[in-house]
Amino acid sequence: MNKTVHTVYIGLLLLIGIAATLMLAVNGYNYYSLSVEDRFWSAQHDLLKPSGALGHGLGIIGTVMMIFGVSFYMIRKRVRRFFSYGYLKHWLEMHIFLCTVGPVLVLFHTAFKFGGIVSISFWSMTAVVLSGFAGRFIYTQIPRSIKGNELSLQEIEELSAEISGKLKSIKEIPASVYARINAFSRFQNPSGMNSGGTLRHYIEVSREEKSILSELRKHSGSLTVNERKQLEGTVRSQLNLTRRIGTLKVMHRLFNYWHIFHLPFAISMFVIMLIHVTVTIIFGYKWIF
């Protein structure tokens, strides 16, 4: 999947998610805005109530999306024989799509009214979705190969040395900028850095990185557009690798903490969801079947 196709792929997923949410919200606004007592008299009640034709269907589709989103990604990530099936980052993007749109459909299935044990599943689902965005950020901070597999510290340092060699051969980089790029290596070993100081460190590093790139642009006005893009891309790659070497251990620690938080909520969500589905079938709510 080249860059253009990947951009279209991401755009299509985003469009589907937004369009589905807007269509359901607009179509059902008059119903969802009513009180529970008044909904019974609405012409949309038989369609949009949790056991209705559309409401029940949304619950089924949303649940299936979440199950597929979790199971397929976990299999691709952990079973070695599937490592060669596409890039891991593309599977992660599909996982995020299915496990974001799926809960949205489940939310419309509940008609925004839920209680009892189902409410525990709902809030667990909410916690899973929100923590998923945090996990995505941490994931992107850990250097990976083009296929999405995590790089070892040795591989990262070798890649950084290779890019550094390229920078030395580029005459268009002013001495002042090159000195700042070398000085940027101080972020590889931030003294006393821990999980609590990660955000402050990240802000400081990002500010310095932007400043270096800004100075580089000021001194590269004589280059063509393509030459400037290539030069900036090489410098940006070096700065990114330098930054990530410094935060690698911390990001691994944060990722472990994230799993401790994310996994229990996901398990409780699916367990209660299974109970809910079982009870629903026992009471005869079998949708259109």
Summary of the structure (lengths in Angstrom):
residues: 289
radius of gyration: 24.5
end to end distance: 39.1
largest distance: 76.2
contacts: 803
relative contact order: 0.10
helix: 78%
strand: 1%
